[in-house]
């Protein structure tokens, strides 16, 4: 028997509720209002959580497995800068073969357990000629070039409205706070963090863009390009969460100047940038 649209909505809502119920059983004394998603090469922050509770994704009902190198594939729940937080060490991607609703399932689950603020990070290629590898970019807006949207299909009004507004998807107050805090951050070499700002272009992957694709995305207004984040932001805004997004610029993806790139190179640059990145994340968590 074929499913009706109401069946599909019910099934997705039930998956969220069952996953959230499982995590709530593990929370213990914690009641996290802040959620963080850590991208490629940036997962070490999860190891700094105090008195942590670890929940592998493969233990959570209805969760797929993260198959990407550099992604630990687990929730870490505990305290950071005196605040209860839930951290995703690794995320799911559309290019792994999961449908977009499965990719963003953790966002809705975090909302169900009480998260109100979501900080999303990623590794991205820089398309703005004013950027350089190792920069951090505060995301001001995005281009959804994935060809997919997690809200396609029946809408569950318990999750959010049918047509969520995206005019300020990346919270202006949070962006202003991050810019202010960035002036206080220094790296291990003593240099200050220079926080760039720009538009994130999300593609499906898993191939890196061709020179002409990179040129096109830059002409459309993209400053950085990656294979995650946009679906998660759409789901977060649908669920009423406030969002801050930061990209670690791991390479330059500029038109005809494109050079061969590997995932290992991306992770290596993200690793070098980690001290400043972690400093900014910790400062934001402390102040938000």
C-alpha positions as CSV (number, residue, x, y, z in Angstrom):
1,X,0.0,0.0,0.0
2,X,1.4,3.4,-0.9
3,X,1.9,6.0,1.8
4,X,-0.2,9.2,1.9
5,X,1.4,12.6,2.5
6,X,0.1,12.5,6.1
7,X,1.8,9.2,6.6
8,X,5.1,10.6,5.4
9,X,4.8,13.6,7.7
10,X,3.9,11.3,10.6
11,X,6.8,9.0,9.9
12,X,9.4,11.8,9.9
13,X,7.9,13.4,13.0
14,X,8.0,10.1,14.7
15,X,11.6,9.5,13.8
16,X,12.5,12.9,15.3
17,X,10.6,12.2,18.5
18,X,12.1,8.7,19.0
19,X,15.6,10.0,18.4
20,X,15.1,12.9,20.8
21,X,13.6,10.6,23.4
22,X,16.7,8.4,23.3
23,X,19.0,11.4,23.7
24,X,17.0,12.9,26.5
25,X,17.5,9.7,28.5
26,X,21.2,10.2,28.2
27,X,21.3,13.9,29.2
28,X,21.4,13.4,32.9
29,X,22.0,16.8,34.6
30,X,22.4,18.7,31.3
31,X,19.8,20.9,29.5
32,X,21.7,22.2,26.5
33,X,20.3,25.4,24.9
34,X,23.4,25.7,22.6
35,X,24.1,23.2,19.8
36,X,27.3,23.1,17.7
37,X,28.0,21.2,14.4
38,X,31.7,20.7,13.8
39,X,32.9,20.2,10.3
40,X,35.9,18.5,8.7
41,X,39.1,18.8,10.8
42,X,37.3,20.9,13.4
43,X,36.0,18.1,15.7
44,X,38.7,18.5,18.4
45,X,36.6,21.0,20.3
46,X,34.3,18.1,21.3
47,X,37.3,16.7,23.2
48,X,37.4,19.8,25.4
49,X,33.9,19.3,26.8
50,X,33.9,18.9,30.6
51,X,32.3,15.8,32.2
52,X,31.1,14.8,28.8
53,X,28.5,12.3,27.8
54,X,29.2,10.6,24.4
55,X,26.4,9.2,22.1
56,X,27.6,7.6,18.9
57,X,25.2,8.3,16.0
58,X,24.8,4.6,15.3
59,X,23.2,4.2,18.7
60,X,20.5,6.9,18.1
61,X,17.3,5.6,16.6
62,X,16.9,6.4,12.9
63,X,20.3,8.0,12.6
64,X,22.6,7.1,9.7
65,X,26.3,6.8,10.1
66,X,28.8,9.5,9.2
67,X,31.1,8.1,6.6
68,X,33.5,11.0,6.1
69,X,37.2,10.9,7.3
70,X,37.8,13.5,10.0
71,X,34.2,13.1,11.4
72,X,34.0,11.3,14.7
73,X,30.3,10.5,14.3
74,X,28.9,11.2,17.7
75,X,27.1,13.7,20.0
76,X,29.1,15.1,22.8
77,X,27.1,16.6,25.7
78,X,28.5,18.5,28.6
79,X,29.8,21.9,29.6
80,X,31.8,24.4,27.7
81,X,32.6,27.9,29.1
82,X,30.1,27.1,31.9
83,X,27.2,26.5,29.5
84,X,25.5,23.2,28.8
85,X,26.1,22.3,25.1
86,X,25.4,19.5,22.7
87,X,28.1,19.1,20.0
88,X,27.9,17.1,16.8
89,X,31.4,15.8,16.1
90,X,30.8,15.3,12.4
91,X,27.6,15.6,10.3
92,X,25.7,13.9,7.5
93,X,26.0,15.0,3.9
94,X,23.7,14.8,0.9
95,X,26.6,13.3,-1.2
96,X,26.8,10.3,1.1
97,X,23.5,9.1,-0.5
98,X,21.1,10.2,2.3
99,X,18.0,12.2,1.4
100,X,18.1,15.8,2.6
101,X,15.5,15.1,5.4
102,X,17.8,12.5,6.8
103,X,20.8,14.9,6.5
104,X,19.0,17.5,8.7
105,X,17.4,15.1,11.1
106,X,19.9,16.0,13.9
107,X,18.9,19.6,13.7
108,X,15.3,18.9,14.5
109,X,16.3,16.4,17.2
110,X,18.5,19.1,18.8
111,X,15.5,21.5,18.7
112,X,13.3,18.8,20.4
113,X,15.7,18.4,23.3
114,X,15.7,22.2,23.9
115,X,18.4,23.7,21.8
116,X,17.7,27.3,20.8
117,X,21.0,28.5,19.3
118,X,22.8,26.5,16.6
119,X,26.4,27.3,15.6
120,X,27.4,25.6,12.4
121,X,30.9,25.3,11.1
122,X,32.4,23.9,7.9
123,X,35.5,23.6,5.8
124,X,35.1,25.6,2.6
125,X,37.0,26.7,-0.5
126,X,37.5,30.4,-0.8
127,X,36.2,32.1,-4.0
128,X,36.8,35.7,-2.8
129,X,40.2,36.9,-3.9
130,X,40.5,38.8,-0.7
131,X,40.6,35.6,1.3
132,X,43.5,33.2,1.9
133,X,43.7,29.6,3.1
134,X,43.5,29.5,6.9
135,X,41.0,32.4,7.2
136,X,37.7,32.1,9.0
137,X,34.6,33.5,7.3
138,X,31.5,34.6,9.1
139,X,28.6,33.5,6.9
140,X,26.2,36.3,6.1
141,X,24.0,34.5,3.6
142,X,24.0,31.4,1.4
143,X,23.3,30.2,-2.1
144,X,21.6,26.8,-2.1
145,X,23.1,25.1,-5.2
146,X,22.6,21.6,-4.0
147,X,19.4,21.0,-6.0
148,X,17.6,19.9,-2.9
149,X,15.7,21.4,0.1
150,X,14.8,19.5,3.3
151,X,11.3,21.1,3.4
152,X,10.2,19.6,0.1
153,X,7.2,17.4,0.7
154,X,4.4,17.5,3.3
155,X,5.0,20.0,6.1
156,X,4.6,19.0,9.8
157,X,3.2,22.1,11.5
158,X,4.7,20.8,14.8
159,X,8.2,21.4,13.3
160,X,7.6,24.7,11.7
161,X,5.6,26.8,9.3
162,X,5.1,25.8,5.7
163,X,7.0,28.8,4.2
164,X,9.8,29.8,6.7
165,X,11.4,33.2,6.2
166,X,15.1,33.2,5.3
167,X,15.7,36.9,5.0
168,X,17.9,36.8,8.1
169,X,18.8,33.2,8.2
170,X,22.2,33.9,9.8
171,X,21.3,35.9,12.9
172,X,22.4,39.5,12.7
173,X,22.9,39.9,16.4
174,X,25.0,36.8,16.6
175,X,27.1,38.0,13.6
176,X,27.7,41.3,15.3
177,X,28.7,39.5,18.5
178,X,31.1,37.2,16.7
179,X,32.8,40.2,14.9
180,X,33.2,41.9,18.3
181,X,34.7,38.8,19.9
182,X,37.0,38.0,17.0
183,X,39.1,41.1,17.9
184,X,40.1,39.5,21.1
185,X,41.2,36.2,19.6
186,X,44.9,35.4,19.0
187,X,46.5,32.3,17.5
188,X,49.4,30.3,18.9
189,X,51.7,32.6,16.8
190,X,50.4,35.6,18.6
191,X,48.6,37.0,15.6
192,X,45.0,38.3,15.9
193,X,42.1,36.6,14.2
194,X,41.0,38.5,11.1
195,X,37.4,37.3,10.6
196,X,36.2,37.6,7.0
197,X,32.5,37.8,6.0
198,X,30.8,36.4,3.0
199,X,28.2,34.3,1.3
200,X,28.5,30.5,1.5
201,X,27.7,28.5,-1.7
202,X,26.4,25.0,-0.9
203,X,26.8,22.4,-3.5
204,X,25.9,18.7,-3.5
205,X,29.4,17.3,-4.1
206,X,31.2,14.9,-3.7
207,X,33.3,16.4,-6.6
208,X,35.0,19.6,-6.0
209,X,33.9,22.3,-8.5
210,X,35.4,22.7,-12.0
211,X,37.1,26.1,-12.9
212,X,34.0,27.3,-14.8
213,X,31.7,26.2,-12.0
214,X,33.8,28.1,-9.5
215,X,33.7,31.2,-11.7
216,X,30.0,30.9,-12.1
217,X,29.4,30.6,-8.3
218,X,31.6,33.6,-7.6
219,X,29.7,35.7,-10.2
220,X,26.5,34.7,-8.5
221,X,27.8,36.2,-5.3
222,X,29.5,33.3,-3.5
223,X,32.6,34.0,-1.4
224,X,33.2,30.4,-0.2
225,X,32.0,27.0,-1.4
226,X,31.3,23.7,0.4
227,X,29.2,20.6,0.6
228,X,27.2,21.1,3.8
229,X,25.4,23.6,6.0
230,X,22.6,25.1,3.8
231,X,20.2,22.3,4.4
232,X,20.9,22.4,8.2
233,X,20.3,26.2,8.2
234,X,17.0,25.8,6.4
235,X,15.9,23.2,8.9
236,X,17.1,25.3,11.8
237,X,15.2,28.3,10.7
238,X,12.1,26.1,10.1
239,X,12.4,24.9,13.7
240,X,12.8,28.5,15.0
241,X,16.5,28.2,16.0
242,X,18.9,31.2,15.9
243,X,21.9,30.4,13.7
244,X,25.6,31.4,13.5
245,X,27.7,30.0,10.7
246,X,31.5,30.1,10.3
247,X,33.5,28.6,7.5
248,X,37.2,27.7,7.7
249,X,38.7,28.6,4.4
250,X,41.0,25.6,3.7
251,X,41.9,26.3,0.0
252,X,41.3,28.8,-2.7
253,X,38.7,27.9,-5.4
254,X,39.2,30.7,-7.9
255,X,38.2,29.9,-11.5
256,X,41.0,29.1,-13.8
257,X,43.5,29.2,-10.9
258,X,42.1,26.1,-9.4
259,X,44.7,23.5,-8.3
260,X,44.2,19.8,-7.6
261,X,42.8,19.3,-4.1
262,X,42.3,16.4,-1.7
263,X,40.2,15.9,1.4
264,X,43.5,15.4,3.4
265,X,44.7,18.9,2.4
266,X,41.4,20.3,3.5
267,X,41.7,18.7,7.0
268,X,45.4,19.7,7.3
269,X,44.6,23.4,6.8
270,X,41.6,23.2,9.2
271,X,43.9,21.6,11.8
272,X,46.3,24.6,11.5
273,X,43.4,27.0,12.0
274,X,42.0,25.2,15.0
275,X,43.4,27.4,17.8
276,X,41.8,30.6,16.5
277,X,38.6,28.8,15.5
278,X,38.3,27.2,18.9
279,X,39.0,30.5,20.6
280,X,36.2,32.1,18.7
281,X,33.7,29.3,19.4
282,X,34.5,29.3,23.1
283,X,34.1,33.1,23.3
284,X,30.8,33.0,21.5
285,X,29.5,30.2,23.8
286,X,30.6,32.2,26.8
287,X,28.8,35.3,25.8
288,X,25.7,34.1,24.0
